[in-house]
Amino acid sequence: MQLAAAGSFLTLLQDDIVLIQTHTHSILQIVLLNLDHRDTVVSNAWLETLLSAIDALPKETIRQEILSPLVSKAQLSQSLQARLASCRILGKVACKFESPIVKKDLLPLVRSLCQDVEYEVRSCMCRQLENIARGIGLDHTKAAVLPELVELARDEGSTVRLAAFDTIINLLEMFDSDDRTRVIFPLVKTFCEKCFKADEAVLASLSFQYGKLCHGLSASFTEEQHLWFLEFYKKLCVLGLQHENGHSDNQVYPLELESKYALVRRNCAYNFPAMVLFADPNHFLTELYPTFSSLCHDPEITVRRTMAEGFHEIVKLLGPNVHFIHKELVVLLQDDSLEVLDALLSHLQETLELATSRGEGPGPESKQLIVPELVPALAAAEQKAALSLRWRVHERLLQRYACLPRVVSADQIYFRFLQRMFAIVTTNNVLPVQREAARTLCMFLRYNRKQEQRQEIIGKVLQELAQGRSYWNRLRYLDLCEIAMELFSKAYFCKYFLIQALELVNDPVANVRYKLCHMLPRLRSTIRLPADKHLLQQLEFCVRKLLCREKDKDVVATVRKTVLELDKMDITEPYHKRHERDLLDQKKEKEETLLLEMEQLERQQSEAKLTSEKHTEKKRRDSKTGLSGTKGLSGSTSGATLSTSSGKELRKAKLARSRSLSSHPTTPKMANPDKTLKVKDSGSCPGKGKNLLPMNADEALRSHHFSVAAASSVLSPTPSASSMPVLIRSNTPNTLVDHPHQHRSSTLDHRTTNGSKDTQSRKLSIQRKSNSFGMQSGRE
């Protein structure tokens, strides 16, 4: 009855049901009277009513009715309960009055309660110092509040020290840089060291406030102080796991102490994003990555779950260095506990998109490197959620997987996830999970940019769902149609889904026909006239068939209601709603057209790349063929060189016969026998060579005779000669030798008969061999 009365009186005041004067003279007196109730629960309830009433009461009423009796209740002679209530009332009224009044009337009571003999009173008053400081302002906080906080921070009671520590953190912005450096930092450092060594109970609160503490003091830190706070945080993160606090590595902690250590590590995990900002994200790999990995692999589920909850914040802070934590993302996805996966699902879409789109890192392959590890982890997470009894986690997971088209490639979705979505839609026993899988399946289809895969997906949907043997699968097809009407344009839906949905009017199961009747108005809204007039006729035919042949009473009743809705559709719908829906449909259609254009562009680029690769391969193959032909040519030239020794003997015999034809013997002119034949090429035309082999008059006569004979003969080159231009040039017998006896040689040659054809052919063969020998020597 007392609790109900306290709540009722508060409602009367907050809702302005009675005048404030009536509340002051009638209700407020009852509230103040019951503050001294012997039952602590009842007195606390009336105290909460009074604290809430202070916000609505005028200042004069508060001064007369509340502050006047407060002076006597704050004395040591009063009960502990009365002094605790006085502390809370002082903290509440401090914000209602101006700074001089607070300093004059309230501050003496505050100092008295801060020095109370009971540690509960000191602790309670210490937590109200924040309101007192804000009430007296910045100017008086340093002189009036800070000394009390420093004294309370050194109190013998751990709860008092903890209250002082929390208050200091909440008031950091009210202290100047000098106070932070000379007073706050040594005080906080001493507090942290003392708690770490001997007071594990306070470590939980310290670890929870640590991120706020570091950010509040970071502007005043030196490099050494900054490093000290960072190292202390690292120690807290492994508390209870390693050689810390005087315990050995293999020591088994008591259950209570182990629970406290786990709470400290969980609070450290909660503050990890703040510590990343404190340490600078650019130094994450060297400063905090080992600690981050340790927290992600912590043996306590609560620690890993807290890391999963804040993982998206860490991804945001790291930016381009997000590839550092790809491994831990996969680890959390594959965690044995479903609680960790559930915590990661809250921001999974944001996490995956940031981890892949900004995961460029030091090399361009960083995005491709994460996908092979990420895809199996995502698939395993879905399997684990499916095997559990927590179907809501499975539903949320499938809902988050709708973002996969923006994270992984279409091929990976097609081969790793698509078949799994079909299996869930057709075999799962939980209806919300089936519908979410159908939605995810539609999202995969919506953003797939390969026409062959889209056609196969649609064909499978029609085969396994629309034409499925189980009526349950046919019902899921209608669910999928509802989702498709939201995601796709009207034209796309009518082209691939509408006709198969209307054919279910002949379904033997009444439940399917019943659901189809409910969907008919929405199906009608996807038909655009006059382009889809044939579809409208088919829908009207379905309605007539249901009206004429339907025997199930529920389906008949639904059809009759649906007919009325169909008749009113174009009349009752406002123009602006229809216009907005048409604009949205145009936007969807443009997106679908853009996806088709992108698909065509990618196909053209791949075809061009393939053609370029084939052309390059053909060139490489042709160059290899040319190299082999050149090698064969060199072999034939070497063979001709080896036959020169026998040619020399034959040439000597011919020279002797040539000398016998001359009536005037000549004296041979000696020449250097080491000189070789040199050929000079100019452009692509055969150049003129100069025969530098030693010659006498008879040799000149024979050479000129062979030249005339060769010039008068018609020689057809062999088929291989076209690929050997050097030999073609060497077989051109138009080289004349300058010699003192050239005129005489011409006269002798004029008197000499041509001889038989066999002799001429042998001479020409000798000439070719001689030229080939000279060319080979020139090459060497």
Buried (B, 14 or more C-beta within 10 A) or exposed (E): EBEEBBEEBBEBBEEEEBEBEEBBEEBBEEBBEBBBBEEEEBBBBBBBBBBBBBEEBEEEBBBEBBBEBBEEBBEEEBEEBBBBBBBBBBBBBBEBBEBEBBBEBBBEBBEBBBEBEBBBBBBBBBBBBBBBBBBBBEEBBBEBBBEBBBBBBEBEBBBBBBBBBBBBBBBBEBBEEEBBBEBBBEBBBEBBEBBBEEBBEBBBBBBBBBBBBBBBBBEBBEEEBBEBBBEBBBBBBBBBBEEBBEBEEEEEBEEEEEBBBBBBBBBBBBBBBBBBBBBEBEEBBEBBBEBBBBBBBBEBBBBBBBBBBBBBBBBBBBEEBBBBBBEBBBBBBBBEBBBBBBBBBBBBBBBBBBBBEBBBBEEEEBBEBBBEBBBBBBBEBBEBBBEEEEBEBBBBBBBBBBBBBEBBBBEBBBEBBBEBBBEBBBEBEBBBBBBBBBBBBBBBBBBBBBEEBBEBBBEBBBEBBBBBEEBBBBBBBBBBBBBBBEBBBBBBBBBBBBBBBBBBBEBEBBBBBBBBBBBBBEBBBBBBEEEBEEBBEBBEEBBEEBEEEBEBEEBBEBBEEBBEBBEEEEEEEEEEEEEEEEEEBEEBBEBBEEBEEEBEEEEEEEEEEEEEEEEEEEEEEEEEEEEEEEEEBEEEBEEBBEEBEEBEEEBEEBBEEBBEBBEEEBEEEEEEEEEBBBBEEEEEEBEEBEBBBBBBBBBBBBBBBBBBBBEEEEEEEEEEEEEBEBBEBBBBBEBBBEBEBBEBBBEBBEEBEEEEEEBBEBBBEBBBBBBBBBBBBBEE
